[in-house]
Amino acid sequence: MSDIIIPTAAEVQERLLKGPYHQWLGLEVLSVGKGEIKLQARFRDEWVVNAAGGYIHGGILAALVDLTADWALVAFTGKGVPTLDLRVDYHRPARGDLTAVGSVIKAGKQFSSAEARVFDSEGRLVASGRGLYATPAPTAAPTASA
C-alpha cells in the first residue's frame, strides 16, 4: 500500500468544506498524514446545550469524533468511507474551539476502524471514540507509461 496517494491538507480542506454541515462547524484541516488527520472546529454559540454552564452539546462532539475518524481513513484510502458503527465516550464538559485528532486503527479490504480524540481549547480531552467504516479499495498512484 505504499502507492497510496495521500491528499494534502489543502486538498482535504477543499473536499471537506463541500459539505454544508462541515462549513457550519467551521472546520479547518491543520494537518494530514497517511491515515492521520488533525482538525480544528471554531466555537459557535449554537453548540451550547446549557446556557448556564456554557458547555457544548454531546452531538457536536460525536460528530467531530465520527468525521475525524472518517477523514483519517480518507487520508489513507483517498476515498470517502461510510460509517457503519460509532462509539463515543465523553470525558468532561467542552467549551470553546475544539481540536480533533484522528488515526486509522486497522485498514481492511471491506471494513476498517479508526479513532478520534477531541480536545478543548486548553488541550484537555473532552471526548474520544472509534468507528467502523466500509472501506473501498485504495486509490493507487498513477504509474509512468512507456
PyMOL commands that place a pseudoatom at each C-alpha (Angstrom):
pseudoatom trace, name=CA, resn=MET, resi=1, chain=A, elem=C, hetatm=0, pos=[0.000, 0.000, 0.000]
pseudoatom trace, name=CA, resn=SER, resi=2, chain=A, elem=C, hetatm=0, pos=[2.980, 2.295, -0.376]
pseudoatom trace, name=CA, resn=ASP, resi=3, chain=A, elem=C, hetatm=0, pos=[1.481, 3.585, -3.666]
pseudoatom trace, name=CA, resn=ILE, resi=4, chain=A, elem=C, hetatm=0, pos=[-1.444, 5.263, -1.902]
pseudoatom trace, name=CA, resn=ILE, resi=5, chain=A, elem=C, hetatm=0, pos=[-1.877, 8.942, -2.722]
pseudoatom trace, name=CA, resn=ILE, resi=6, chain=A, elem=C, hetatm=0, pos=[-2.020, 10.974, 0.485]
pseudoatom trace, name=CA, resn=PRO, resi=7, chain=A, elem=C, hetatm=0, pos=[-4.049, 14.129, -0.068]
pseudoatom trace, name=CA, resn=THR, resi=8, chain=A, elem=C, hetatm=0, pos=[-2.598, 17.426, 1.119]
pseudoatom trace, name=CA, resn=ALA, resi=9, chain=A, elem=C, hetatm=0, pos=[-4.225, 19.433, 3.913]
pseudoatom trace, name=CA, resn=ALA, resi=10, chain=A, elem=C, hetatm=0, pos=[-5.435, 21.930, 1.300]
pseudoatom trace, name=CA, resn=GLU, resi=11, chain=A, elem=C, hetatm=0, pos=[-6.997, 19.148, -0.816]
pseudoatom trace, name=CA, resn=VAL, resi=12, chain=A, elem=C, hetatm=0, pos=[-8.761, 17.661, 2.208]
pseudoatom trace, name=CA, resn=GLN, resi=13, chain=A, elem=C, hetatm=0, pos=[-9.909, 21.148, 3.271]
pseudoatom trace, name=CA, resn=GLU, resi=14, chain=A, elem=C, hetatm=0, pos=[-11.447, 21.720, -0.163]
pseudoatom trace, name=CA, resn=ARG, resi=15, chain=A, elem=C, hetatm=0, pos=[-13.235, 18.343, -0.145]
pseudoatom trace, name=CA, resn=LEU, resi=16, chain=A, elem=C, hetatm=0, pos=[-14.332, 18.651, 3.471]
pseudoatom trace, name=CA, resn=LEU, resi=17, chain=A, elem=C, hetatm=0, pos=[-15.878, 22.079, 3.006]
pseudoatom trace, name=CA, resn=LYS, resi=18, chain=A, elem=C, hetatm=0, pos=[-18.102, 20.888, 0.173]
pseudoatom trace, name=CA, resn=GLY, resi=19, chain=A, elem=C, hetatm=0, pos=[-20.429, 19.709, 2.943]
pseudoatom trace, name=CA, resn=PRO, resi=20, chain=A, elem=C, hetatm=0, pos=[-22.645, 22.475, 4.386]
pseudoatom trace, name=CA, resn=TYR, resi=21, chain=A, elem=C, hetatm=0, pos=[-22.568, 20.842, 7.831]
pseudoatom trace, name=CA, resn=HIS, resi=22, chain=A, elem=C, hetatm=0, pos=[-18.764, 20.859, 7.790]
pseudoatom trace, name=CA, resn=GLN, resi=23, chain=A, elem=C, hetatm=0, pos=[-18.858, 24.525, 6.781]
pseudoatom trace, name=CA, resn=TRP, resi=24, chain=A, elem=C, hetatm=0, pos=[-21.234, 25.270, 9.659]
pseudoatom trace, name=CA, resn=LEU, resi=25, chain=A, elem=C, hetatm=0, pos=[-18.883, 23.503, 12.083]
pseudoatom trace, name=CA, resn=GLY, resi=26, chain=A, elem=C, hetatm=0, pos=[-16.127, 25.885, 10.980]
pseudoatom trace, name=CA, resn=LEU, resi=27, chain=A, elem=C, hetatm=0, pos=[-13.692, 23.072, 10.239]
pseudoatom trace, name=CA, resn=GLU, resi=28, chain=A, elem=C, hetatm=0, pos=[-10.075, 23.747, 9.377]
pseudoatom trace, name=CA, resn=VAL, resi=29, chain=A, elem=C, hetatm=0, pos=[-7.645, 20.993, 8.408]
pseudoatom trace, name=CA, resn=LEU, resi=30, chain=A, elem=C, hetatm=0, pos=[-4.473, 21.522, 10.434]
pseudoatom trace, name=CA, resn=SER, resi=31, chain=A, elem=C, hetatm=0, pos=[-2.502, 18.528, 9.154]
pseudoatom trace, name=CA, resn=VAL, resi=32, chain=A, elem=C, hetatm=0, pos=[-2.849, 15.295, 7.172]
pseudoatom trace, name=CA, resn=GLY, resi=33, chain=A, elem=C, hetatm=0, pos=[-0.637, 12.218, 7.064]
pseudoatom trace, name=CA, resn=LYS, resi=34, chain=A, elem=C, hetatm=0, pos=[-1.080, 8.636, 5.911]
pseudoatom trace, name=CA, resn=GLY, resi=35, chain=A, elem=C, hetatm=0, pos=[-4.091, 7.546, 7.949]
pseudoatom trace, name=CA, resn=GLU, resi=36, chain=A, elem=C, hetatm=0, pos=[-3.941, 10.597, 10.230]
pseudoatom trace, name=CA, resn=ILE, resi=37, chain=A, elem=C, hetatm=0, pos=[-5.663, 13.951, 10.392]
pseudoatom trace, name=CA, resn=LYS, resi=38, chain=A, elem=C, hetatm=0, pos=[-5.896, 16.909, 12.742]
pseudoatom trace, name=CA, resn=LEU, resi=39, chain=A, elem=C, hetatm=0, pos=[-8.862, 19.287, 12.516]
pseudoatom trace, name=CA, resn=GLN, resi=40, chain=A, elem=C, hetatm=0, pos=[-9.993, 22.384, 14.344]
pseudoatom trace, name=CA, resn=ALA, resi=41, chain=A, elem=C, hetatm=0, pos=[-13.617, 23.420, 14.810]
pseudoatom trace, name=CA, resn=ARG, resi=42, chain=A, elem=C, hetatm=0, pos=[-14.328, 27.064, 15.645]
pseudoatom trace, name=CA, resn=PHE, resi=43, chain=A, elem=C, hetatm=0, pos=[-16.786, 27.530, 18.507]
pseudoatom trace, name=CA, resn=ARG, resi=44, chain=A, elem=C, hetatm=0, pos=[-20.334, 28.646, 17.690]
pseudoatom trace, name=CA, resn=ASP, resi=45, chain=A, elem=C, hetatm=0, pos=[-22.897, 29.851, 20.214]
pseudoatom trace, name=CA, resn=GLU, resi=46, chain=A, elem=C, hetatm=0, pos=[-25.412, 27.414, 18.668]
pseudoatom trace, name=CA, resn=TRP, resi=47, chain=A, elem=C, hetatm=0, pos=[-23.355, 24.493, 20.005]
pseudoatom trace, name=CA, resn=VAL, resi=48, chain=A, elem=C, hetatm=0, pos=[-24.188, 25.348, 23.626]
pseudoatom trace, name=CA, resn=VAL, resi=49, chain=A, elem=C, hetatm=0, pos=[-26.672, 22.959, 25.214]
pseudoatom trace, name=CA, resn=ASN, resi=50, chain=A, elem=C, hetatm=0, pos=[-26.798, 24.600, 28.652]
pseudoatom trace, name=CA, resn=ALA, resi=51, chain=A, elem=C, hetatm=0, pos=[-26.658, 28.390, 28.718]
pseudoatom trace, name=CA, resn=ALA, resi=52, chain=A, elem=C, hetatm=0, pos=[-25.850, 28.499, 32.439]
pseudoatom trace, name=CA, resn=GLY, resi=53, chain=A, elem=C, hetatm=0, pos=[-22.960, 26.048, 32.089]
pseudoatom trace, name=CA, resn=GLY, resi=54, chain=A, elem=C, hetatm=0, pos=[-21.905, 27.198, 28.635]
pseudoatom trace, name=CA, resn=TYR, resi=55, chain=A, elem=C, hetatm=0, pos=[-20.827, 23.742, 27.562]
pseudoatom trace, name=CA, resn=ILE, resi=56, chain=A, elem=C, hetatm=0, pos=[-21.124, 22.163, 24.116]
pseudoatom trace, name=CA, resn=HIS, resi=57, chain=A, elem=C, hetatm=0, pos=[-23.778, 19.595, 23.214]
pseudoatom trace, name=CA, resn=GLY, resi=58, chain=A, elem=C, hetatm=0, pos=[-22.537, 15.994, 23.014]
pseudoatom trace, name=CA, resn=GLY, resi=59, chain=A, elem=C, hetatm=0, pos=[-23.901, 15.681, 19.489]
pseudoatom trace, name=CA, resn=ILE, resi=60, chain=A, elem=C, hetatm=0, pos=[-21.292, 18.151, 18.262]
pseudoatom trace, name=CA, resn=LEU, resi=61, chain=A, elem=C, hetatm=0, pos=[-18.573, 16.108, 19.974]
pseudoatom trace, name=CA, resn=ALA, resi=62, chain=A, elem=C, hetatm=0, pos=[-19.924, 12.864, 18.482]
pseudoatom trace, name=CA, resn=ALA, resi=63, chain=A, elem=C, hetatm=0, pos=[-19.998, 14.438, 15.024]
pseudoatom trace, name=CA, resn=LEU, resi=64, chain=A, elem=C, hetatm=0, pos=[-16.378, 15.517, 15.436]
pseudoatom trace, name=CA, resn=VAL, resi=65, chain=A, elem=C, hetatm=0, pos=[-15.338, 12.029, 16.544]
pseudoatom trace, name=CA, resn=ASP, resi=66, chain=A, elem=C, hetatm=0, pos=[-17.109, 10.464, 13.560]
pseudoatom trace, name=CA, resn=LEU, resi=67, chain=A, elem=C, hetatm=0, pos=[-15.959, 12.846, 10.868]
pseudoatom trace, name=CA, resn=THR, resi=68, chain=A, elem=C, hetatm=0, pos=[-12.370, 12.992, 12.159]
pseudoatom trace, name=CA, resn=ALA, resi=69, chain=A, elem=C, hetatm=0, pos=[-12.040, 9.197, 12.256]
pseudoatom trace, name=CA, resn=ASP, resi=70, chain=A, elem=C, hetatm=0, pos=[-13.744, 9.025, 8.855]
pseudoatom trace, name=CA, resn=TRP, resi=71, chain=A, elem=C, hetatm=0, pos=[-11.377, 11.573, 7.305]
pseudoatom trace, name=CA, resn=ALA, resi=72, chain=A, elem=C, hetatm=0, pos=[-8.358, 9.780, 8.767]
pseudoatom trace, name=CA, resn=LEU, resi=73, chain=A, elem=C, hetatm=0, pos=[-9.472, 6.870, 6.604]
pseudoatom trace, name=CA, resn=VAL, resi=74, chain=A, elem=C, hetatm=0, pos=[-9.935, 9.213, 3.637]
pseudoatom trace, name=CA, resn=ALA, resi=75, chain=A, elem=C, hetatm=0, pos=[-6.289, 10.227, 4.176]
pseudoatom trace, name=CA, resn=PHE, resi=76, chain=A, elem=C, hetatm=0, pos=[-5.423, 6.520, 3.986]
pseudoatom trace, name=CA, resn=THR, resi=77, chain=A, elem=C, hetatm=0, pos=[-7.676, 5.309, 1.153]
pseudoatom trace, name=CA, resn=GLY, resi=78, chain=A, elem=C, hetatm=0, pos=[-8.118, 8.511, -0.845]
pseudoatom trace, name=CA, resn=LYS, resi=79, chain=A, elem=C, hetatm=0, pos=[-11.871, 7.878, -0.917]
pseudoatom trace, name=CA, resn=GLY, resi=80, chain=A, elem=C, hetatm=0, pos=[-14.890, 8.614, 1.262]
pseudoatom trace, name=CA, resn=VAL, resi=81, chain=A, elem=C, hetatm=0, pos=[-15.937, 5.897, 3.693]
pseudoatom trace, name=CA, resn=PRO, resi=82, chain=A, elem=C, hetatm=0, pos=[-19.449, 5.426, 5.105]
pseudoatom trace, name=CA, resn=THR, resi=83, chain=A, elem=C, hetatm=0, pos=[-19.861, 4.924, 8.853]
pseudoatom trace, name=CA, resn=LEU, resi=84, chain=A, elem=C, hetatm=0, pos=[-21.212, 1.531, 9.914]
pseudoatom trace, name=CA, resn=ASP, resi=85, chain=A, elem=C, hetatm=0, pos=[-20.889, 1.840, 13.703]
pseudoatom trace, name=CA, resn=LEU, resi=86, chain=A, elem=C, hetatm=0, pos=[-19.705, 4.505, 16.129]
pseudoatom trace, name=CA, resn=ARG, resi=87, chain=A, elem=C, hetatm=0, pos=[-18.784, 4.565, 19.802]
pseudoatom trace, name=CA, resn=VAL, resi=88, chain=A, elem=C, hetatm=0, pos=[-18.231, 7.851, 21.667]
pseudoatom trace, name=CA, resn=ASP, resi=89, chain=A, elem=C, hetatm=0, pos=[-17.034, 8.422, 25.239]
pseudoatom trace, name=CA, resn=TYR, resi=90, chain=A, elem=C, hetatm=0, pos=[-17.471, 11.804, 26.919]
pseudoatom trace, name=CA, resn=HIS, resi=91, chain=A, elem=C, hetatm=0, pos=[-14.781, 12.794, 29.413]
pseudoatom trace, name=CA, resn=ARG, resi=92, chain=A, elem=C, hetatm=0, pos=[-15.618, 16.358, 30.548]
pseudoatom trace, name=CA, resn=PRO, resi=93, chain=A, elem=C, hetatm=0, pos=[-17.733, 19.348, 29.538]
pseudoatom trace, name=CA, resn=ALA, resi=94, chain=A, elem=C, hetatm=0, pos=[-16.388, 21.040, 26.405]
pseudoatom trace, name=CA, resn=ARG, resi=95, chain=A, elem=C, hetatm=0, pos=[-16.124, 24.774, 25.832]
pseudoatom trace, name=CA, resn=GLY, resi=96, chain=A, elem=C, hetatm=0, pos=[-14.530, 26.955, 23.162]
pseudoatom trace, name=CA, resn=ASP, resi=97, chain=A, elem=C, hetatm=0, pos=[-12.731, 25.943, 19.979]
pseudoatom trace, name=CA, resn=LEU, resi=98, chain=A, elem=C, hetatm=0, pos=[-12.144, 22.214, 19.605]
pseudoatom trace, name=CA, resn=THR, resi=99, chain=A, elem=C, hetatm=0, pos=[-9.281, 20.250, 18.083]
pseudoatom trace, name=CA, resn=ALA, resi=100, chain=A, elem=C, hetatm=0, pos=[-9.840, 16.703, 16.857]
pseudoatom trace, name=CA, resn=VAL, resi=101, chain=A, elem=C, hetatm=0, pos=[-7.116, 14.177, 16.051]
pseudoatom trace, name=CA, resn=GLY, resi=102, chain=A, elem=C, hetatm=0, pos=[-7.946, 11.030, 14.117]
pseudoatom trace, name=CA, resn=SER, resi=103, chain=A, elem=C, hetatm=0, pos=[-5.993, 7.947, 13.128]
pseudoatom trace, name=CA, resn=VAL, resi=104, chain=A, elem=C, hetatm=0, pos=[-6.588, 4.653, 11.377]
pseudoatom trace, name=CA, resn=ILE, resi=105, chain=A, elem=C, hetatm=0, pos=[-6.538, 1.656, 13.709]
pseudoatom trace, name=CA, resn=LYS, resi=106, chain=A, elem=C, hetatm=0, pos=[-6.925, -1.071, 11.070]
pseudoatom trace, name=CA, resn=ALA, resi=107, chain=A, elem=C, hetatm=0, pos=[-7.429, -0.763, 7.355]
pseudoatom trace, name=CA, resn=GLY, resi=108, chain=A, elem=C, hetatm=0, pos=[-9.192, -3.770, 5.898]
pseudoatom trace, name=CA, resn=LYS, resi=109, chain=A, elem=C, hetatm=0, pos=[-10.385, -4.778, 2.449]
pseudoatom trace, name=CA, resn=GLN, resi=110, chain=A, elem=C, hetatm=0, pos=[-14.079, -4.356, 3.296]
pseudoatom trace, name=CA, resn=PHE, resi=111, chain=A, elem=C, hetatm=0, pos=[-14.173, -2.834, 6.782]
pseudoatom trace, name=CA, resn=SER, resi=112, chain=A, elem=C, hetatm=0, pos=[-11.796, -0.514, 8.594]
pseudoatom trace, name=CA, resn=SER, resi=113, chain=A, elem=C, hetatm=0, pos=[-11.649, 1.054, 12.033]
pseudoatom trace, name=CA, resn=ALA, resi=114, chain=A, elem=C, hetatm=0, pos=[-10.402, 4.467, 13.053]
pseudoatom trace, name=CA, resn=GLU, resi=115, chain=A, elem=C, hetatm=0, pos=[-10.379, 6.506, 16.243]
pseudoatom trace, name=CA, resn=ALA, resi=116, chain=A, elem=C, hetatm=0, pos=[-10.533, 10.155, 17.183]
pseudoatom trace, name=CA, resn=ARG, resi=117, chain=A, elem=C, hetatm=0, pos=[-9.876, 12.296, 20.235]
pseudoatom trace, name=CA, resn=VAL, resi=118, chain=A, elem=C, hetatm=0, pos=[-11.398, 15.741, 20.754]
pseudoatom trace, name=CA, resn=PHE, resi=119, chain=A, elem=C, hetatm=0, pos=[-9.642, 18.364, 22.873]
pseudoatom trace, name=CA, resn=ASP, resi=120, chain=A, elem=C, hetatm=0, pos=[-10.860, 21.701, 24.221]
pseudoatom trace, name=CA, resn=SER, resi=121, chain=A, elem=C, hetatm=0, pos=[-9.027, 24.995, 23.765]
pseudoatom trace, name=CA, resn=GLU, resi=122, chain=A, elem=C, hetatm=0, pos=[-6.903, 24.210, 26.837]
pseudoatom trace, name=CA, resn=GLY, resi=123, chain=A, elem=C, hetatm=0, pos=[-5.772, 20.866, 25.402]
pseudoatom trace, name=CA, resn=ARG, resi=124, chain=A, elem=C, hetatm=0, pos=[-7.922, 18.725, 27.716]
pseudoatom trace, name=CA, resn=LEU, resi=125, chain=A, elem=C, hetatm=0, pos=[-9.510, 15.572, 26.345]
pseudoatom trace, name=CA, resn=VAL, resi=126, chain=A, elem=C, hetatm=0, pos=[-13.286, 16.115, 26.181]
pseudoatom trace, name=CA, resn=ALA, resi=127, chain=A, elem=C, hetatm=0, pos=[-14.391, 13.156, 24.043]
pseudoatom trace, name=CA, resn=SER, resi=128, chain=A, elem=C, hetatm=0, pos=[-12.962, 10.138, 22.274]
pseudoatom trace, name=CA, resn=GLY, resi=129, chain=A, elem=C, hetatm=0, pos=[-14.272, 7.284, 20.228]
pseudoatom trace, name=CA, resn=ARG, resi=130, chain=A, elem=C, hetatm=0, pos=[-13.858, 4.889, 17.384]
pseudoatom trace, name=CA, resn=GLY, resi=131, chain=A, elem=C, hetatm=0, pos=[-15.828, 3.917, 14.357]
pseudoatom trace, name=CA, resn=LEU, resi=132, chain=A, elem=C, hetatm=0, pos=[-16.215, 1.057, 11.938]
pseudoatom trace, name=CA, resn=TYR, resi=133, chain=A, elem=C, hetatm=0, pos=[-16.325, 2.096, 8.295]
pseudoatom trace, name=CA, resn=ALA, resi=134, chain=A, elem=C, hetatm=0, pos=[-16.980, 0.404, 4.943]
pseudoatom trace, name=CA, resn=THR, resi=135, chain=A, elem=C, hetatm=0, pos=[-13.704, 0.572, 3.047]
pseudoatom trace, name=CA, resn=PRO, resi=136, chain=A, elem=C, hetatm=0, pos=[-13.304, 0.978, -0.716]
pseudoatom trace, name=CA, resn=ALA, resi=137, chain=A, elem=C, hetatm=0, pos=[-10.152, -0.182, -2.451]
pseudoatom trace, name=CA, resn=PRO, resi=138, chain=A, elem=C, hetatm=0, pos=[-7.359, 2.412, -2.052]
pseudoatom trace, name=CA, resn=THR, resi=139, chain=A, elem=C, hetatm=0, pos=[-6.559, 4.848, -4.820]
pseudoatom trace, name=CA, resn=ALA, resi=140, chain=A, elem=C, hetatm=0, pos=[-3.155, 3.910, -6.226]
pseudoatom trace, name=CA, resn=ALA, resi=141, chain=A, elem=C, hetatm=0, pos=[-0.670, 6.447, -7.510]
pseudoatom trace, name=CA, resn=PRO, resi=142, chain=A, elem=C, hetatm=0, pos=[-0.554, 6.624, -11.299]
pseudoatom trace, name=CA, resn=THR, resi=143, chain=A, elem=C, hetatm=0, pos=[2.268, 4.681, -12.879]
pseudoatom trace, name=CA, resn=ALA, resi=144, chain=A, elem=C, hetatm=0, pos=[4.518, 6.063, -15.604]
pseudoatom trace, name=CA, resn=SER, resi=145, chain=A, elem=C, hetatm=0, pos=[3.808, 4.638, -19.019]
pseudoatom trace, name=CA, resn=ALA, resi=146, chain=A, elem=C, hetatm=0, pos=[6.482, 3.956, -21.630]
for i in range(1, 146): cmd.bond("trace and resi %d" % i, "trace and resi %d" % (i + 1))
show_as sticks, trace
zoom trace
